[in-house]
Amino acid sequence: MTDRPAPTIKDIARLLGVAVSTVGRALQNNPRISQDMRDRVHQTARDIGYVANSTAATMRSKTSKLVGFLVPDVEDNDSATIAKAVAQSCNRAGLQLMLAMSEDDPQREHAHLQTLVGARAAGLIIVPTLTPTPESLAIIQRLPFIQVIRHLPNLSSDYFVYDDEAGMRTATEHLLALGHRRIAYVGTLAALSTGARRLAGFHRAHRDAGLEADPRLIATLPPSADGVGHALRDMLTRSRPTAVIAGGSRITVALLAAIDRAGIAGPGG
């Protein structure tokens, strides 16, 4: 199979018998070019498969139509839901969303940020890692950006997060109202803003009920299947709980699998 060179505006000009500058202005819908000529140019461009050079346009305008969305993992339901909504918004605004995963690795986060700056991204939406590198912090603040899900106070920006503390307090209060007094909590790292707020809600519900949570029933850790499984086995061995709360969507998936492996039936099971 022989590769054919990509069509250019010179090809359009040759086919229509007009100047290259006329084609360029027509493609930009310049009002100096008649509507008939603009229509003919656009139709010819479609016929031959011409695609505008976005790199050249980016160099002229100093920015691109690219918006970066940098997340730890797309397996997180929250990130996936937000990515879909943001992509739809970008489409309506004539922008293009680029999704990248840091896997909570500061070095990988930095590499993706360098790529976005090199592409002259119009903006950034980020779920930051726990410890971005100093270079990453400098790059982030060169772009219009917002934080979602997590919030790092040392990054000055708007941020959109869940009311993690209230949500976890409500869940814990529900179990306490059912009579549970040995409630386990398996959540993400307390060093993360999300983890800290969820753990605070868990403790707050116990204090409001005049109780203290058993520290042996609390585990905060990265959301890995092995880590969650080990935490559950340790709790079952040392201080068996009557109920368990998961502090995160990925932790929920891992916890359900660990409960199943332990042969424990859930409500209604």
SULLIN-V304714 format. One record per helix or strand. SS is the DSSP state (2 for helix, 1 for strand). FROM is the first residue (numbers start at 1). LEN is the number of residues. If there is no record, write none. Layout:
# SULLIN-V304714
ss->SS from->FROM len->LEN
ss->SS from->FROM len->LEN
This chain:
# SULLIN-V304714
ss->2 from->9 len->8
ss->2 from->20 len->8
ss->2 from->35 len->14
ss->2 from->54 len->8
ss->1 from->66 len->6
ss->2 from->77 len->16
ss->1 from->96 len->6
ss->2 from->106 len->13
ss->1 from->123 len->4
ss->2 from->134 len->7
ss->1 from->145 len->4
ss->1 from->159 len->2
ss->2 from->164 len->14
ss->1 from->183 len->5
ss->2 from->193 len->16
ss->2 from->215 len->3
ss->1 from->218 len->3
ss->2 from->225 len->14
ss->1 from->243 len->5
ss->2 from->249 len->13
